[in-house]
Amino acid sequence: MIELLQFRHSPYNEKARWALDLKHVPHLRRSLLPGPHMGVVKPLTGGTGTPVIRHDGGVIDGSAHIIEWLDAEFPQPRLIPADDSARDEALRIQRRFDDDLTPRIRCTVLDTLLANPGYFSRVFCDGRPRAVQIGYAMIVPLAAPLVRKGNGITGAAAVEDGHTAARQALDFVAERTAATGYLVGDTFTVADLTAASTLAVLARPTDSPMAAPQPVAPAFAALMARYANHSAVAWTLAMYARHRGAAKDFDGPSG
């Protein structure tokens, strides 16, 4: 059985679980808490990043590698285009988000969440017992310097750069999807999956695994409101409505 090790409410992890759900791949899902996750992940990969897939004694880490493997093993529906030109463009867009836009946006999102340790805990402990959420919230202020350092949140300039990246991502998606509704050609590809997963941290589609835990903390509500009227947020909500097919996340076996 395939096992997915993941964080809740992370765009990279959302990419992997969305691909698994879209392809109806049977799997076990295990949500980890940032920080304590290192004791689970590092012995497997030598690093600390998620998502991680375990299967048949093997390990695959990173959403791009996981999607590449899933497309080879479970080709329907295909996420990486077969046409060489479309494939190159879809993978180029994935790299731009994975390597540049998403990490920068994450700085701003995490900085906003860290302003309210209770809400930070509710986001990453979503679905866990209230006692776990309260206990985790107590250690968030102690861990905040490590979270900031590990994610490049060096100060106000890094946070503002996250807003710049958000605008760049939103404007890029709006421009590129104007003709067909999709980023590459006229079908849903890994490019759309990647962009929608990233923008979901701002759009927070309801009835989806990326829906914001309620009630939303004021600072995070303000962040969402800042971009709510952008056409690419509407595009993100449309991609979720059309292609996501899952109303919530879970731990344990799929199906």
N, C-alpha and C positions, 0 to 999 in steps of 0.2 A: 504493500500500500504506500502511495506517495504521501509524505508529510510536509506540510508548509509551516515553517516557523516564521512568525510575522510580528510586526507592531500594528496596533490599531491606529487608524487615522494617519497613515503615512502614504504619500503618493507612490513611492516605489513598491511598497507592500500591496497597495491597492491595485497596481498594475498586474502583479503576479496573481492575486486572487481573482481579479476580473477575468484574466485569461483562463484560469482554471474553470471558473464558472461558465464562461462563454463556450468553452469546449466540452462542458459537462464531464470533466475528468474526476473520477472518484478520488477523494483524498481525505486525509486527516488535517485539521487546522489547529495550530497551537499558538495562541497569542502570548507574547512575552512583554515584560515591562522594561522600558529603557533603563539601563544601568544594570540591574540583575541579569539582563539577557546575556551579558558578556560571558558569564559562566557556562551558558549553554552553547552559544554560537562559536566562541573562540576555539574550543577544542575541535570543532568540526571543520572550520574554514581557515583558522589562523588569523582571522580578522574579527571585527565586531559588527559588521553591517548585516542588515536584513533587507529583503527576504532571503530565506534559505530553504531549499527543497532537499529532502532526503528520499532516496528511492533505491531499492535493490542494492543497498550497501554503498551507494554513491551519494555525493553531495554536489549541489549546484547552488552558487550564491550570486546574487545580483539579479534584478528584474530583467535586464536585457538578455542575460544568459539563459534565464529560466524560460523566457518567451521563445527564444531561439530553439531550445530543447523541446518545448511543448509543441511548437509548429512542426518539428520533425517527427515527433512521436504521435501526436494527435492533430493531424493536418486540417481537420474541419472544425470550425471555419478557419481559413487561413488568415493569419495576421500579417505575415511578411509577404509582400507581393511576389509573385513568380516572375513577372516581367523585370528584367535587369534594371531598367531606368527607374521604374516605380519603386523597386526594392531599394536602390541606392538612395532615393530621395526620402523614403519612409524611414530608413535607418539613420540618415543624416538628421532628420527632424528629431528622432528619438535621442540621438547623441546630444543635440543642442539642448534639449530639455534636461536630460539626465545629468549632463556634465556642467551646464552653465545656469540655465534659468531656474530649474527646480531647487538646487542648493541655495541660490540667492534668495528666492522667495521663502524658502524654509527658515532663513535667518529671521525674517520679519514675523512669520507665523509663530515660531518658537518664542521669540522675544515677547510677543503679545500674550502668549499662553503663560509664560513665566511670571508675568505681572500678577497673575492670580493662581497661586499654587493649587488651590482647590479645584479650579477648572482644568488646569493642566492634568491633575490626577484623574478627573472625570473623563477627560478625552482619552488618555492612554490606558485607563482601567475600565473603559466602557464595557458594560456587561458583567463586571465582577461585583461581588458583594460590597455593600456600603462600607463595611469595616475595612476591607482591603483598600478602598478608595481613600478613606480617612487616614489610614496608616501611611500610604504612599504620599499623600499630600504633605505629611509631616516631614518627609525627607526631601521633598522637592527644593525648598530653600537651601538646604545643605548641598544638594547636588547641582544647583543652578550654575555655579561657576564652571563646573566640568561640562555641563550641557552647552554653555555659551562657547567655551574654548573648543569643544569638539565639533561645533557647527559653524565656527568662524564668526560668531557674534561678538565682534571686537569693540563695538560702540555704536553711537548714533549713526555714523556714516554707513556701517554695514546694514543697519536696519533700513535706512533710506534707500540704499542700493537694492534691497529686497523689493521695495515699492517700485523702483525703476524697472527691475526684472519683471514684476507683475504686469506693469504697463506694456513692456516689450512683448511678453508672452500673449497677453490679451489682444494687442494690436496685430501681432503676427497671425494669430488664429483667425481673427475677424477678416483680415485681408485674404488669407489663403483659402478660406472656406466659402467665400462669397459666391463663387461660381457654381460649385456642386454640393456644398454642404459638408465636404470632407477635405482633409488636408492633402491627400494624394489620390488623384483620380476621383471616382464616384462611388467608392466603397469604403467601409470601415477597415482601417489597417492599424498596425502598431503605432503609427504616428498619431492617429486620433486617440487611441487608447492611452498613450503616454501623455499627450496634452490634456485630455479630459481628466486623467487621474491627478495631474498637477493642479489644474485649475479648480478641481473639486475642493481643495483645501480652502479656497476663497468662496466658491459658490455653495458648497455644502448642500448637495441635492437631497431633498427630503425623500424618505422611503428608499434609502440606499445605504450601503455600508459606510459612506462618508458623511452621513447626516450629522449635524452638530448636536451633541448632547444638550438636552434642555434642562433648565433655562440657560441660555447662552450668556456668558459673562459679558459685562458691558464693553470692555475693551475689545473683546473678540467680535462682538456684534458690530462695533464701529468699524472694525477691519472689513468685515463682510459687506457692510453698507457702503463703504468707500468704492467698491467695484461693482455693486449690484446692478447698476444700470448699463454696464458695458455689454455690447452685443455678443462678445465671446463668452460671457457668463450665461447668457441665454442659450448659446450653442452648447456649452457644457451640460446644461440641464437637459437639452434635447438629446445629446448623446447618451446620457444616463437613462432617459425615458425610453429611448429606442433600442439600446444595445446592452444595458447593464443586466437587467433580468434578475436582480437580487435586491431584496428590501433591507437586509441587515447582514451583519457579519455573525460568525459563530465560532465556537470552539468544538472540537470533536469531528466526527465523520461527516462528510458531505452527504446530501440526499436524505 
